[in-house]
Amino acid sequence: MATESTAASRLIPQRLPAARLGVAVVAELVELIVTEQLKEGDLLPPEGPLSEHFGVSRTVLRESVKRLEEKGLVIVSQGRGTQVQAPGYWNMLDPIVLSALIDNDESLGVLDELTIVRASLESAMAGSVAASHSSDELRRLENALTAMRESESETDSFRQADVVFHFALMEISGNRLAENIAKHLYKRAVESSRYQGINPPNAVANTLTEHAAIVDAIARNDVTAAEKAMHEHIHVSWERRRLPDHAPRPRGGKPQSSE
């Protein structure tokens, strides 16, 4: 146990105290865990050495470890110490955990998984909307699609209109759990330059065509077609803007691709 703690302590960089000490400590430890610098089963260093490394009081450190435990990243056991949990226990919808996962996702594996989950949730919600919606709700989606068409020459406006379309459909579905999860994933993903990816030819035109197919299926009350259109849109749009494996992070300016 002593050897494990000593080895783990070498990974913790010494830092000057920040204005928000607890937040800084939690963020640093989360990143060490999600990047597997602290691996499943590793023990965090003892409280004394760890508080010295971060330059914080033991009280701040205890609160920080408690936050990690609440996020599912560690488990505190009497007589054994604080041990890193397997990823299956992590709360990956936690903003700090999800951000660390995406920001350190060099292989894009996390974003691939995120796309699978998003497609499943949003296709189910699209099917629900196709099965039951009011004329006002259909008009809301049509208006969102119109806003996308009217802003197709302005990248930022188009991207925002795209988000509004998806959020409108989620809200109309009435599936609060799916809506909550999908919004968390989507909002954090669109902040990532890796998720925005590259800007292939005809990206905007293809995006508009795919959204129109979703609205058309909903208007016809075709549940199967609505589910299929949404599922394919999310997967295809990700594939066309996905960076090649191990490609460098985009630099400078705002990403130009659309969802």
N, C-alpha and C positions, 0 to 999 in steps of 0.2 A: 504493500500500500504506500509506503514511504517513497519507494522508487517511482511509482506512478505519479504521485503528487509532485515530486521534484521535477520529473520530465515535463509535466503539464505546466508547471510554473514558468519554465523557460519560454513558453509560447506567449506568455502574457507580457506585452510591452509596457515599460514604465512610461507613465504619462503625467503631465502636470494636471492638477485639478481643473476641471472645466466648470462653467457657470452652473450647469445642471449635472452634477456629479453622477447621480443615480442613472440618469438617462444615458450618459456617456459610457458608464460601466456596463449597463445592460446591452447597449448596441455593440460594444466591443466583444463581449462574451458571446452574443448571438452569432456574430460573424465568424468567430473562431469555431463555433460548433457547426454551423451550416456548411462551412468550407472544410470541415473534418480535420482542422488542425487540432481540435479536441474531438476525439472519436467516441463512438458509442462504447460505453463501459469505462471510459476514462474518469478519473476522479479529479475534481477541481482541487487546486492547492488549498492547504489549511487557511482558515480565516485570517490569521495574522499576516503571513507572507503575502496573501492575495490583496489585502487592504493596503499593504505597503507598496506593492507593485502599481496599484492604481492611484495611490496618494489620497485615499479616502478613509474615513473613519469606519470602524467595524459596523456601526449602525447603518451607514449608507450601503456597505457591502452586503449586510444581511438582507436589507430591503431589495437590493438588486438581485440577489440569489432567489429571493421569494418571487420576484417578477419572472425570472427564468423558469421557476417551478410552475408558476401559473400558466406559462406558455407551453408547458410540457417538454421543455428541452432538458431538464434535469430532474432528478429525484433525490430528496434529502433523506438519508437513512440514519437513524440513531446508531452511533458506534462505527459507522462505515464512512460517512461523509456525503459529499454531493457528487452524484454520478451522472454522466451524460446519458440521456435516453436515446433509444432508437428513433429514427425519423417518423416511424408510424405513430409515435406518441405526440409529435409536435403539433401545435396549433398553427397550421400553415396559412390560415386566414388572418392571423395576427399581423397587423401592418408591418411591424418591425421584422418579424420572421419572414414574411412574404417578400419584403423589400430586399432583405439580405439574400434570399434564395435567387431572386431575379437578377440582382446586381452582380452576383458572383456566378451566374449561369453561363460559363464560357462555352459549353457544348450545346446550349439552347435546349437541353433536355427538360428543364423545368417549364419552359415556355411551350414545348411540345405537349407536355402533360396538361398544362393550363388550357391549351387549345382543345384537347380532348374533353376535358370537363366542361368548358364553356359550351362547346358544340352540343353536348348531351343535354345540358340544362336549358339552353336557349331554344333548341329544337323542340323540346318538350313544351316549353312555354308558347312557342309559335303554334304548336298543335292545339294547345288549350284555347288560344285566341281564335284560331280558325273554327273551333267547335262552338264557341260562344262569344259573341261580341255585339255591341250596340252600333248603330249607325254613327254615333258621335265618336266612338272608339276607333272605328274604321277610318273616319275622317281624320282623326288625330294622326294615324299612321300615314295616311296619304299626304297630309300636310308636312309631316316630317320628311317624307320622300321628296316632296316638292322643294323643301328647303335645301336638301342635298343637291338637287338639280340646279337650283338657282345659285349655289355657292361653289359649283364644281371648278371654277377657275381660281378660287382662293383656297389654298391648301389648309390653312388653320380653320377657316370657317367651314369648309367641307368636312374636316375631321370632327369638328364639334357637332355638326348636324348629324353625322353618322352616329356619334355617341347618343345624341338625343333620340334618334330612331330606335336604337336598341333598348335604351332605358324606357321609352314609351311602351314598347312591346312587353318588356318585363313587367311593368306596372299594370298593364291591362290584363295580363295573364291571371292575376290574383294569387299566384303561387308565391307567397311571401318568403318562404325559405329559399326556394330556387332564386328568386329575385335578389335576396340579400347576398347569397354566395356569389352569384354571377356578377353583381355590381362590384363586390370587393375585388374579385379577380380582374375584371375588365378595367376598372379605374386604375389599379396599380400597374397593370400591364401596359396601358397606353402611355404611361409616363416613362417607359423604358425605351431607349434608343434601339435596343436589340429587337424589341417587339415591333417597333415601327419599321425596322429593317430597311430594305431597298425600295426604290421607286420604279417598278417595271413599266414598260409601255402599256398604255390603255388601262392602267390600274383603276382610274376613276370611272371610266366607261364600264369596265367589268363590274365594279362595285355597285354602280347604279343599276345595272341589269340584274344583278343578283338580288338586290333589295326589292326591285320591282316584281321579281318572281315571288318573293315572300308575300308582298302585299296582295298580289293577284290571287295566290292560293288562299289567303285568308278571306278575301272578298268572296271567293267561291265556296267558302266553308269546307275546303278540301284539307282535312287534317293531315293526311299522309303527305300530300304535296307540300304543305307548309313546313312540316317537320323536315322533310328531305331538302327543301330549298334553304332553310336556315342552317342545317347541318353541313351541307355542301359549301355554302357561302363562307362559314367560319373556317373550315378546313382549307378550302381553295385559296381564300384571301391570305391566310397565313403562309401557305406554301409559295405563293407568288412573291411575297415580300421577305421570306425567310432568308437570312444571311447564310452563305455557305458555312459548313462546319469549320470552326476555329478561325472564322473571319474576324478582323479587328473591329472593335466598336466604332460606329460612325462618329466622325469628329466634325465639329464646327457647324453652325447653322441648325435649323430645325429639320427633323426628318420630313421627307416629302411624300411618303407613301400614305395610302388610305386603307381603312379597315374593310 
